[in-house]
Amino acid sequence: MWIVFWVAQLVVEVAGFAREFQGAVLFGKLGPDAIGAAFRALSVTTGYLPIAVLAGILLWGWLQRHPLDKPVHGALDEV
């Protein structure tokens, strides 16, 4: 998510750069933009973390109550 936010901010800055030549301003803002993107990604992650943990707990409980009838195997097991 951090990479997506940072790239999106980079695209916005480059679009602004195309309108007006401010090369020093563009490259000077990439550091703070990366930090801002990291905080936004952390915020989104902490927002979805409780839902993901709850889903994991519910899935674990369901698998405990409904064991598999046959062993699970696939193509990668024979490698």
PyMOL Python script that loads the backbone (N, CA, C, O; Angstrom):
from pymol import cmd

cmd.read_pdbstr("""\
ATOM      1  N   MET A   1       0.818  -1.180   0.000  1.00  0.00           N
ATOM      2  CA  MET A   1       0.000   0.000   0.000  1.00  0.00           C
ATOM      3  C   MET A   1       0.865   1.248   0.000  1.00  0.00           C
ATOM      4  O   MET A   1       0.536   2.258  -0.622  1.00  0.00           O
ATOM      5  N   TRP A   2       1.991   1.151   0.721  1.00  0.00           N
ATOM      6  CA  TRP A   2       2.867   2.312   0.767  1.00  0.00           C
ATOM      7  C   TRP A   2       3.348   2.659  -0.632  1.00  0.00           C
ATOM      8  O   TRP A   2       3.383   3.830  -1.011  1.00  0.00           O
ATOM      9  N   ILE A   3       3.719   1.641  -1.398  1.00  0.00           N
ATOM     10  CA  ILE A   3       4.225   1.884  -2.748  1.00  0.00           C
ATOM     11  C   ILE A   3       3.137   2.497  -3.619  1.00  0.00           C
ATOM     12  O   ILE A   3       3.409   3.411  -4.398  1.00  0.00           O
ATOM     13  N   VAL A   4       1.916   2.007  -3.496  1.00  0.00           N
ATOM     14  CA  VAL A   4       0.816   2.536  -4.298  1.00  0.00           C
ATOM     15  C   VAL A   4       0.571   3.999  -3.954  1.00  0.00           C
ATOM     16  O   VAL A   4       0.437   4.830  -4.853  1.00  0.00           O
ATOM     17  N   PHE A   5       0.511   4.325  -2.670  1.00  0.00           N
ATOM     18  CA  PHE A   5       0.295   5.710  -2.271  1.00  0.00           C
ATOM     19  C   PHE A   5       1.437   6.605  -2.740  1.00  0.00           C
ATOM     20  O   PHE A   5       1.210   7.725  -3.197  1.00  0.00           O
ATOM     21  N   TRP A   6       2.667   6.105  -2.623  1.00  0.00           N
ATOM     22  CA  TRP A   6       3.824   6.915  -3.005  1.00  0.00           C
ATOM     23  C   TRP A   6       3.846   7.144  -4.513  1.00  0.00           C
ATOM     24  O   TRP A   6       4.142   8.248  -4.972  1.00  0.00           O
ATOM     25  N   VAL A   7       3.535   6.107  -5.281  1.00  0.00           N
ATOM     26  CA  VAL A   7       3.507   6.259  -6.741  1.00  0.00           C
ATOM     27  C   VAL A   7       2.390   7.205  -7.153  1.00  0.00           C
ATOM     28  O   VAL A   7       2.567   8.022  -8.056  1.00  0.00           O
ATOM     29  N   ALA A   8       1.232   7.098  -6.488  1.00  0.00           N
ATOM     30  CA  ALA A   8       0.131   8.013  -6.803  1.00  0.00           C
ATOM     31  C   ALA A   8       0.542   9.450  -6.528  1.00  0.00           C
ATOM     32  O   ALA A   8       0.259  10.338  -7.332  1.00  0.00           O
ATOM     33  N   GLN A   9       1.196   9.688  -5.419  1.00  0.00           N
ATOM     34  CA  GLN A   9       1.652  11.039  -5.111  1.00  0.00           C
ATOM     35  C   GLN A   9       2.710  11.494  -6.116  1.00  0.00           C
ATOM     36  O   GLN A   9       2.744  12.665  -6.497  1.00  0.00           O
ATOM     37  N   LEU A  10       3.562  10.581  -6.541  1.00  0.00           N
ATOM     38  CA  LEU A  10       4.570  10.907  -7.555  1.00  0.00           C
ATOM     39  C   LEU A  10       3.904  11.306  -8.868  1.00  0.00           C
ATOM     40  O   LEU A  10       4.347  12.250  -9.520  1.00  0.00           O
ATOM     41  N   VAL A  11       2.855  10.606  -9.260  1.00  0.00           N
ATOM     42  CA  VAL A  11       2.141  10.935 -10.490  1.00  0.00           C
ATOM     43  C   VAL A  11       1.503  12.318 -10.378  1.00  0.00           C
ATOM     44  O   VAL A  11       1.526  13.094 -11.333  1.00  0.00           O
ATOM     45  N   VAL A  12       0.940  12.621  -9.225  1.00  0.00           N
ATOM     46  CA  VAL A  12       0.353  13.946  -9.019  1.00  0.00           C
ATOM     47  C   VAL A  12       1.424  15.022  -9.121  1.00  0.00           C
ATOM     48  O   VAL A  12       1.191  16.070  -9.724  1.00  0.00           O
ATOM     49  N   GLU A  13       2.582  14.782  -8.547  1.00  0.00           N
ATOM     50  CA  GLU A  13       3.661  15.756  -8.603  1.00  0.00           C
ATOM     51  C   GLU A  13       4.184  15.925 -10.033  1.00  0.00           C
ATOM     52  O   GLU A  13       4.476  17.041 -10.461  1.00  0.00           O
ATOM     53  N   VAL A  14       4.301  14.824 -10.762  1.00  0.00           N
ATOM     54  CA  VAL A  14       4.784  14.906 -12.139  1.00  0.00           C
ATOM     55  C   VAL A  14       3.772  15.635 -13.010  1.00  0.00           C
ATOM     56  O   VAL A  14       4.156  16.392 -13.901  1.00  0.00           O
ATOM     57  N   ALA A  15       2.480  15.414 -12.762  1.00  0.00           N
ATOM     58  CA  ALA A  15       1.450  16.138 -13.515  1.00  0.00           C
ATOM     59  C   ALA A  15       1.555  17.632 -13.236  1.00  0.00           C
ATOM     60  O   ALA A  15       1.406  18.444 -14.150  1.00  0.00           O
ATOM     61  N   GLY A  16       1.805  17.998 -12.003  1.00  0.00           N
ATOM     62  CA  GLY A  16       2.017  19.402 -11.665  1.00  0.00           C
ATOM     63  C   GLY A  16       3.308  19.928 -12.256  1.00  0.00           C
ATOM     64  O   GLY A  16       3.401  21.098 -12.627  1.00  0.00           O
ATOM     65  N   PHE A  17       4.310  19.056 -12.344  1.00  0.00           N
ATOM     66  CA  PHE A  17       5.596  19.432 -12.922  1.00  0.00           C
ATOM     67  C   PHE A  17       5.440  19.740 -14.408  1.00  0.00           C
ATOM     68  O   PHE A  17       6.117  20.622 -14.937  1.00  0.00           O
ATOM     69  N   ALA A  18       4.549  19.016 -15.078  1.00  0.00           N
ATOM     70  CA  ALA A  18       4.361  19.230 -16.512  1.00  0.00           C
ATOM     71  C   ALA A  18       3.740  20.596 -16.777  1.00  0.00           C
ATOM     72  O   ALA A  18       3.995  21.205 -17.816  1.00  0.00           O
ATOM     73  N   ARG A  19       2.924  21.079 -15.840  1.00  0.00           N
ATOM     74  CA  ARG A  19       2.295  22.384 -16.034  1.00  0.00           C
ATOM     75  C   ARG A  19       3.266  23.527 -15.792  1.00  0.00           C
ATOM     76  O   ARG A  19       3.216  24.553 -16.470  1.00  0.00           O
ATOM     77  N   GLU A  20       4.133  23.346 -14.837  1.00  0.00           N
ATOM     78  CA  GLU A  20       5.043  24.438 -14.485  1.00  0.00           C
ATOM     79  C   GLU A  20       6.392  23.834 -14.112  1.00  0.00           C
ATOM     80  O   GLU A  20       6.444  22.911 -13.299  1.00  0.00           O
ATOM     81  N   PHE A  21       7.464  24.324 -14.677  1.00  0.00           N
ATOM     82  CA  PHE A  21       8.792  23.767 -14.448  1.00  0.00           C
ATOM     83  C   PHE A  21       9.290  24.156 -13.062  1.00  0.00           C
ATOM     84  O   PHE A  21       9.652  25.306 -12.814  1.00  0.00           O
ATOM     85  N   GLN A  22       9.300  23.171 -12.165  1.00  0.00           N
ATOM     86  CA  GLN A  22       9.832  23.361 -10.811  1.00  0.00           C
ATOM     87  C   GLN A  22      10.581  22.094 -10.418  1.00  0.00           C
ATOM     88  O   GLN A  22      10.177  21.398  -9.486  1.00  0.00           O
ATOM     89  N   GLY A  23      11.652  21.795 -11.112  1.00  0.00           N
ATOM     90  CA  GLY A  23      12.384  20.563 -10.884  1.00  0.00           C
ATOM     91  C   GLY A  23      12.896  20.415  -9.463  1.00  0.00           C
ATOM     92  O   GLY A  23      12.811  19.330  -8.887  1.00  0.00           O
ATOM     93  N   ALA A  24      13.423  21.482  -8.890  1.00  0.00           N
ATOM     94  CA  ALA A  24      13.955  21.400  -7.525  1.00  0.00           C
ATOM     95  C   ALA A  24      12.840  21.149  -6.529  1.00  0.00           C
ATOM     96  O   ALA A  24      13.025  20.411  -5.561  1.00  0.00           O
ATOM     97  N   VAL A  25      11.699  21.749  -6.754  1.00  0.00           N
ATOM     98  CA  VAL A  25      10.568  21.552  -5.847  1.00  0.00           C
ATOM     99  C   VAL A  25      10.057  20.124  -5.954  1.00  0.00           C
ATOM    100  O   VAL A  25       9.724  19.506  -4.943  1.00  0.00           O
ATOM    101  N   LEU A  26       9.991  19.588  -7.188  1.00  0.00           N
ATOM    102  CA  LEU A  26       9.508  18.222  -7.384  1.00  0.00           C
ATOM    103  C   LEU A  26      10.373  17.219  -6.641  1.00  0.00           C
ATOM    104  O   LEU A  26       9.856  16.406  -5.874  1.00  0.00           O
ATOM    105  N   PHE A  27      11.672  17.264  -6.854  1.00  0.00           N
ATOM    106  CA  PHE A  27      12.548  16.287  -6.225  1.00  0.00           C
ATOM    107  C   PHE A  27      12.730  16.549  -4.737  1.00  0.00           C
ATOM    108  O   PHE A  27      13.050  15.626  -3.988  1.00  0.00           O
ATOM    109  N   GLY A  28      12.535  17.768  -4.300  1.00  0.00           N
ATOM    110  CA  GLY A  28      12.622  18.060  -2.878  1.00  0.00           C
ATOM    111  C   GLY A  28      11.427  17.555  -2.101  1.00  0.00           C
ATOM    112  O   GLY A  28      11.526  17.345  -0.892  1.00  0.00           O
ATOM    113  N   LYS A  29      10.285  17.354  -2.771  1.00  0.00           N
ATOM    114  CA  LYS A  29       9.082  16.905  -2.096  1.00  0.00           C
ATOM    115  C   LYS A  29       8.947  15.391  -2.060  1.00  0.00           C
ATOM    116  O   LYS A  29       8.051  14.886  -1.384  1.00  0.00           O
ATOM    117  N   LEU A  30       9.795  14.647  -2.757  1.00  0.00           N
ATOM    118  CA  LEU A  30       9.644  13.200  -2.805  1.00  0.00           C
ATOM    119  C   LEU A  30       9.895  12.555  -1.450  1.00  0.00           C
ATOM    120  O   LEU A  30       9.242  11.562  -1.128  1.00  0.00           O
ATOM    121  N   GLY A  31      10.803  13.070  -0.653  1.00  0.00           N
ATOM    122  CA  GLY A  31      11.061  12.517   0.670  1.00  0.00           C
ATOM    123  C   GLY A  31       9.869  12.658   1.596  1.00  0.00           C
ATOM    124  O   GLY A  31       9.402  11.656   2.138  1.00  0.00           O
ATOM    125  N   PRO A  32       9.356  13.871   1.801  1.00  0.00           N
ATOM    126  CA  PRO A  32       8.169  14.018   2.643  1.00  0.00           C
ATOM    127  C   PRO A  32       6.946  13.291   2.087  1.00  0.00           C
ATOM    128  O   PRO A  32       6.111  12.811   2.854  1.00  0.00           O
ATOM    129  N   ASP A  33       6.833  13.205   0.760  1.00  0.00           N
ATOM    130  CA  ASP A  33       5.711  12.465   0.185  1.00  0.00           C
ATOM    131  C   ASP A  33       5.810  10.986   0.520  1.00  0.00           C
ATOM    132  O   ASP A  33       4.793  10.339   0.769  1.00  0.00           O
ATOM    133  N   ALA A  34       7.009  10.448   0.528  1.00  0.00           N
ATOM    134  CA  ALA A  34       7.192   9.034   0.868  1.00  0.00           C
ATOM    135  C   ALA A  34       6.814   8.791   2.323  1.00  0.00           C
ATOM    136  O   ALA A  34       6.201   7.772   2.641  1.00  0.00           O
ATOM    137  N   ILE A  35       7.169   9.707   3.197  1.00  0.00           N
ATOM    138  CA  ILE A  35       6.811   9.569   4.613  1.00  0.00           C
ATOM    139  C   ILE A  35       5.305   9.707   4.792  1.00  0.00           C
ATOM    140  O   ILE A  35       4.701   8.948   5.551  1.00  0.00           O
ATOM    141  N   GLY A  36       4.697  10.660   4.108  1.00  0.00           N
ATOM    142  CA  GLY A  36       3.246  10.822   4.175  1.00  0.00           C
ATOM    143  C   GLY A  36       2.521   9.592   3.650  1.00  0.00           C
ATOM    144  O   GLY A  36       1.512   9.171   4.215  1.00  0.00           O
ATOM    145  N   ALA A  37       3.037   9.015   2.565  1.00  0.00           N
ATOM    146  CA  ALA A  37       2.442   7.803   2.017  1.00  0.00           C
ATOM    147  C   ALA A  37       2.567   6.642   2.997  1.00  0.00           C
ATOM    148  O   ALA A  37       1.653   5.826   3.115  1.00  0.00           O
ATOM    149  N   ALA A  38       3.689   6.566   3.696  1.00  0.00           N
ATOM    150  CA  ALA A  38       3.865   5.505   4.690  1.00  0.00           C
ATOM    151  C   ALA A  38       2.859   5.646   5.822  1.00  0.00           C
ATOM    152  O   ALA A  38       2.311   4.646   6.285  1.00  0.00           O
ATOM    153  N   PHE A  39       2.608   6.859   6.271  1.00  0.00           N
ATOM    154  CA  PHE A  39       1.632   7.060   7.341  1.00  0.00           C
ATOM    155  C   PHE A  39       0.209   6.775   6.864  1.00  0.00           C
ATOM    156  O   PHE A  39      -0.599   6.238   7.621  1.00  0.00           O
ATOM    157  N   ARG A  40      -0.103   7.128   5.623  1.00  0.00           N
ATOM    158  CA  ARG A  40      -1.430   6.803   5.091  1.00  0.00           C
ATOM    159  C   ARG A  40      -1.607   5.299   4.978  1.00  0.00           C
ATOM    160  O   ARG A  40      -2.669   4.776   5.316  1.00  0.00           O
ATOM    161  N   ALA A  41      -0.574   4.586   4.503  1.00  0.00           N
ATOM    162  CA  ALA A  41      -0.646   3.126   4.403  1.00  0.00           C
ATOM    163  C   ALA A  41      -0.787   2.497   5.783  1.00  0.00           C
ATOM    164  O   ALA A  41      -1.531   1.532   5.952  1.00  0.00           O
ATOM    165  N   LEU A  42      -0.081   3.034   6.763  1.00  0.00           N
ATOM    166  CA  LEU A  42      -0.196   2.525   8.134  1.00  0.00           C
ATOM    167  C   LEU A  42      -1.600   2.757   8.680  1.00  0.00           C
ATOM    168  O   LEU A  42      -2.151   1.901   9.372  1.00  0.00           O
ATOM    169  N   SER A  43      -2.169   3.899   8.371  1.00  0.00           N
ATOM    170  CA  SER A  43      -3.523   4.207   8.817  1.00  0.00           C
ATOM    171  C   SER A  43      -4.539   3.239   8.208  1.00  0.00           C
ATOM    172  O   SER A  43      -5.418   2.738   8.909  1.00  0.00           O
ATOM    173  N   VAL A  44      -4.419   2.979   6.924  1.00  0.00           N
ATOM    174  CA  VAL A  44      -5.348   2.053   6.268  1.00  0.00           C
ATOM    175  C   VAL A  44      -5.160   0.644   6.816  1.00  0.00           C
ATOM    176  O   VAL A  44      -6.136  -0.069   7.053  1.00  0.00           O
ATOM    177  N   THR A  45      -3.907   0.243   7.016  1.00  0.00           N
ATOM    178  CA  THR A  45      -3.624  -1.093   7.534  1.00  0.00           C
ATOM    179  C   THR A  45      -4.204  -1.279   8.925  1.00  0.00           C
ATOM    180  O   THR A  45      -4.808  -2.314   9.208  1.00  0.00           O
ATOM    181  N   THR A  46      -4.031  -0.303   9.790  1.00  0.00           N
ATOM    182  CA  THR A  46      -4.589  -0.428  11.135  1.00  0.00           C
ATOM    183  C   THR A  46      -6.108  -0.376  11.113  1.00  0.00           C
ATOM    184  O   THR A  46      -6.754  -0.894  12.024  1.00  0.00           O
ATOM    185  N   GLY A  47      -6.685   0.232  10.099  1.00  0.00           N
ATOM    186  CA  GLY A  47      -8.135   0.243   9.981  1.00  0.00           C
ATOM    187  C   GLY A  47      -8.692  -1.127   9.614  1.00  0.00           C
ATOM    188  O   GLY A  47      -9.753  -1.517  10.100  1.00  0.00           O
ATOM    189  N   TYR A  48      -7.978  -1.863   8.753  1.00  0.00           N
ATOM    190  CA  TYR A  48      -8.440  -3.176   8.328  1.00  0.00           C
ATOM    191  C   TYR A  48      -7.912  -4.316   9.190  1.00  0.00           C
ATOM    192  O   TYR A  48      -8.384  -5.445   9.053  1.00  0.00           O
ATOM    193  N   LEU A  49      -6.972  -4.067  10.052  1.00  0.00           N
ATOM    194  CA  LEU A  49      -6.363  -5.124  10.849  1.00  0.00           C
ATOM    195  C   LEU A  49      -7.369  -5.844  11.750  1.00  0.00           C
ATOM    196  O   LEU A  49      -7.349  -7.074  11.788  1.00  0.00           O
ATOM    197  N   PRO A  50      -8.243  -5.150  12.473  1.00  0.00           N
ATOM    198  CA  PRO A  50      -9.204  -5.888  13.308  1.00  0.00           C
ATOM    199  C   PRO A  50     -10.117  -6.810  12.499  1.00  0.00           C
ATOM    200  O   PRO A  50     -10.446  -7.904  12.958  1.00  0.00           O
ATOM    201  N   ILE A  51     -10.526  -6.389  11.315  1.00  0.00           N
ATOM    202  CA  ILE A  51     -11.394  -7.226  10.479  1.00  0.00           C
ATOM    203  C   ILE A  51     -10.628  -8.465  10.016  1.00  0.00           C
ATOM    204  O   ILE A  51     -11.176  -9.568  10.009  1.00  0.00           O
ATOM    205  N   ALA A  52      -9.367  -8.287   9.631  1.00  0.00           N
ATOM    206  CA  ALA A  52      -8.560  -9.416   9.167  1.00  0.00           C
ATOM    207  C   ALA A  52      -8.300 -10.414  10.297  1.00  0.00           C
ATOM    208  O   ALA A  52      -8.340 -11.624  10.074  1.00  0.00           O
ATOM    209  N   VAL A  53      -8.036  -9.920  11.495  1.00  0.00           N
ATOM    210  CA  VAL A  53      -7.803 -10.800  12.635  1.00  0.00           C
ATOM    211  C   VAL A  53      -9.080 -11.561  12.982  1.00  0.00           C
ATOM    212  O   VAL A  53      -9.032 -12.762  13.247  1.00  0.00           O
ATOM    213  N   LEU A  54     -10.218 -10.872  12.982  1.00  0.00           N
ATOM    214  CA  LEU A  54     -11.488 -11.532  13.264  1.00  0.00           C
ATOM    215  C   LEU A  54     -11.794 -12.600  12.224  1.00  0.00           C
ATOM    216  O   LEU A  54     -12.247 -13.690  12.573  1.00  0.00           O
ATOM    217  N   ALA A  55     -11.552 -12.302  10.955  1.00  0.00           N
ATOM    218  CA  ALA A  55     -11.771 -13.297   9.901  1.00  0.00           C
ATOM    219  C   ALA A  55     -10.868 -14.510  10.098  1.00  0.00           C
ATOM    220  O   ALA A  55     -11.303 -15.643   9.893  1.00  0.00           O
ATOM    221  N   GLY A  56      -9.621 -14.288  10.492  1.00  0.00           N
ATOM    222  CA  GLY A  56      -8.711 -15.401  10.747  1.00  0.00           C
ATOM    223  C   GLY A  56      -9.164 -16.259  11.905  1.00  0.00           C
ATOM    224  O   GLY A  56      -9.083 -17.485  11.832  1.00  0.00           O
ATOM    225  N   ILE A  57      -9.637 -15.644  12.971  1.00  0.00           N
ATOM    226  CA  ILE A  57     -10.119 -16.394  14.135  1.00  0.00           C
ATOM    227  C   ILE A  57     -11.372 -17.191  13.781  1.00  0.00           C
ATOM    228  O   ILE A  57     -11.496 -18.357  14.156  1.00  0.00           O
ATOM    229  N   LEU A  58     -12.300 -16.562  13.059  1.00  0.00           N
ATOM    230  CA  LEU A  58     -13.515 -17.270  12.657  1.00  0.00           C
ATOM    231  C   LEU A  58     -13.202 -18.430  11.712  1.00  0.00           C
ATOM    232  O   LEU A  58     -13.805 -19.496  11.834  1.00  0.00           O
ATOM    233  N   LEU A  59     -12.280 -18.245  10.784  1.00  0.00           N
ATOM    234  CA  LEU A  59     -11.888 -19.320   9.880  1.00  0.00           C
ATOM    235  C   LEU A  59     -11.235 -20.459  10.645  1.00  0.00           C
ATOM    236  O   LEU A  59     -11.513 -21.626  10.371  1.00  0.00           O
ATOM    237  N   TRP A  60     -10.379 -20.138  11.593  1.00  0.00           N
ATOM    238  CA  TRP A  60      -9.730 -21.172  12.398  1.00  0.00           C
ATOM    239  C   TRP A  60     -10.779 -21.958  13.179  1.00  0.00           C
ATOM    240  O   TRP A  60     -10.716 -23.186  13.234  1.00  0.00           O
ATOM    241  N   GLY A  61     -11.743 -21.262  13.784  1.00  0.00           N
ATOM    242  CA  GLY A  61     -12.795 -21.942  14.530  1.00  0.00           C
ATOM    243  C   GLY A  61     -13.654 -22.820  13.637  1.00  0.00           C
ATOM    244  O   GLY A  61     -14.030 -23.923  14.033  1.00  0.00           O
ATOM    245  N   TRP A  62     -13.972 -22.347  12.434  1.00  0.00           N
ATOM    246  CA  TRP A  62     -14.771 -23.140  11.513  1.00  0.00           C
ATOM    247  C   TRP A  62     -14.028 -24.393  11.084  1.00  0.00           C
ATOM    248  O   TRP A  62     -14.616 -25.470  10.986  1.00  0.00           O
ATOM    249  N   LEU A  63     -12.729 -24.251  10.828  1.00  0.00           N
ATOM    250  CA  LEU A  63     -11.939 -25.423  10.434  1.00  0.00           C
ATOM    251  C   LEU A  63     -11.806 -26.422  11.577  1.00  0.00           C
ATOM    252  O   LEU A  63     -11.683 -27.621  11.326  1.00  0.00           O
ATOM    253  N   GLN A  64     -11.827 -25.963  12.821  1.00  0.00           N
ATOM    254  CA  GLN A  64     -11.778 -26.876  13.959  1.00  0.00           C
ATOM    255  C   GLN A  64     -13.074 -27.677  14.071  1.00  0.00           C
ATOM    256  O   GLN A  64     -13.048 -28.853  14.435  1.00  0.00           O
ATOM    257  N   ARG A  65     -14.196 -27.050  13.760  1.00  0.00           N
ATOM    258  CA  ARG A  65     -15.498 -27.721  13.864  1.00  0.00           C
ATOM    259  C   ARG A  65     -15.824 -28.573  12.632  1.00  0.00           C
ATOM    260  O   ARG A  65     -16.648 -29.484  12.717  1.00  0.00           O
ATOM    261  N   HIS A  66     -15.200 -28.296  11.512  1.00  0.00           N
ATOM    262  CA  HIS A  66     -15.465 -29.009  10.267  1.00  0.00           C
ATOM    263  C   HIS A  66     -14.166 -29.573   9.704  1.00  0.00           C
ATOM    264  O   HIS A  66     -13.613 -29.013   8.758  1.00  0.00           O
ATOM    265  N   PRO A  67     -13.667 -30.676  10.272  1.00  0.00           N
ATOM    266  CA  PRO A  67     -12.413 -31.239   9.760  1.00  0.00           C
ATOM    267  C   PRO A  67     -12.611 -31.804   8.347  1.00  0.00           C
ATOM    268  O   PRO A  67     -13.719 -32.157   7.946  1.00  0.00           O
ATOM    269  N   LEU A  68     -11.518 -31.874   7.625  1.00  0.00           N
ATOM    270  CA  LEU A  68     -11.555 -32.378   6.253  1.00  0.00           C
ATOM    271  C   LEU A  68     -11.730 -33.889   6.245  1.00  0.00           C
ATOM    272  O   LEU A  68     -11.188 -34.589   7.101  1.00  0.00           O
ATOM    273  N   ASP A  69     -12.493 -34.393   5.268  1.00  0.00           N
ATOM    274  CA  ASP A  69     -12.727 -35.835   5.163  1.00  0.00           C
ATOM    275  C   ASP A  69     -11.535 -36.580   4.580  1.00  0.00           C
ATOM    276  O   ASP A  69     -11.288 -37.734   4.930  1.00  0.00           O
ATOM    277  N   LYS A  70     -10.801 -35.927   3.697  1.00  0.00           N
ATOM    278  CA  LYS A  70      -9.662 -36.567   3.049  1.00  0.00           C
ATOM    279  C   LYS A  70      -8.447 -35.651   3.167  1.00  0.00           C
ATOM    280  O   LYS A  70      -8.600 -34.440   3.326  1.00  0.00           O
ATOM    281  N   PRO A  71      -7.258 -36.210   3.091  1.00  0.00           N
ATOM    282  CA  PRO A  71      -6.058 -35.359   3.193  1.00  0.00           C
ATOM    283  C   PRO A  71      -5.931 -34.429   1.987  1.00  0.00           C
ATOM    284  O   PRO A  71      -6.306 -34.780   0.869  1.00  0.00           O
ATOM    285  N   VAL A  72      -5.406 -33.264   2.237  1.00  0.00           N
ATOM    286  CA  VAL A  72      -5.227 -32.278   1.183  1.00  0.00           C
ATOM    287  C   VAL A  72      -3.856 -32.485   0.551  1.00  0.00           C
ATOM    288  O   VAL A  72      -2.846 -32.549   1.251  1.00  0.00           O
ATOM    289  N   HIS A  73      -3.826 -32.589  -0.771  1.00  0.00           N
ATOM    290  CA  HIS A  73      -2.561 -32.694  -1.497  1.00  0.00           C
ATOM    291  C   HIS A  73      -2.743 -31.997  -2.838  1.00  0.00           C
ATOM    292  O   HIS A  73      -3.850 -31.870  -3.361  1.00  0.00           O
ATOM    293  N   GLY A  74      -1.641 -31.564  -3.356  1.00  0.00           N
ATOM    294  CA  GLY A  74      -1.688 -30.846  -4.628  1.00  0.00           C
ATOM    295  C   GLY A  74      -0.427 -31.104  -5.421  1.00  0.00           C
ATOM    296  O   GLY A  74       0.403 -31.941  -5.069  1.00  0.00           O
ATOM    297  N   ALA A  75      -0.313 -30.362  -6.493  1.00  0.00           N
ATOM    298  CA  ALA A  75       0.828 -30.542  -7.394  1.00  0.00           C
ATOM    299  C   ALA A  75       2.138 -30.147  -6.722  1.00  0.00           C
ATOM    300  O   ALA A  75       3.183 -30.736  -6.999  1.00  0.00           O
ATOM    301  N   LEU A  76       2.084 -29.161  -5.848  1.00  0.00           N
ATOM    302  CA  LEU A  76       3.324 -28.704  -5.207  1.00  0.00           C
ATOM    303  C   LEU A  76       3.797 -29.636  -4.114  1.00  0.00           C
ATOM    304  O   LEU A  76       4.954 -29.557  -3.704  1.00  0.00           O
ATOM    305  N   ASP A  77       2.927 -30.528  -3.625  1.00  0.00           N
ATOM    306  CA  ASP A  77       3.331 -31.464  -2.581  1.00  0.00           C
ATOM    307  C   ASP A  77       4.301 -32.522  -3.090  1.00  0.00           C
ATOM    308  O   ASP A  77       5.057 -33.102  -2.310  1.00  0.00           O
ATOM    309  N   GLU A  78       4.283 -32.772  -4.381  1.00  0.00           N
ATOM    310  CA  GLU A  78       5.110 -33.832  -4.945  1.00  0.00           C
ATOM    311  C   GLU A  78       6.435 -33.326  -5.480  1.00  0.00           C
ATOM    312  O   GLU A  78       7.191 -34.096  -6.073  1.00  0.00           O
ATOM    313  N   VAL A  79       6.729 -32.068  -5.289  1.00  0.00           N
ATOM    314  CA  VAL A  79       7.975 -31.503  -5.795  1.00  0.00           C
ATOM    315  C   VAL A  79       9.115 -31.888  -4.908  1.00  0.00           C
ATOM    316  O   VAL A  79      10.256 -31.506  -5.167  1.00  0.00           O
TER     317      VAL A  79
END
""", "prot")
cmd.dss("prot")
cmd.show_as("cartoon", "prot")
cmd.util.cbc("prot")
cmd.orient("prot")
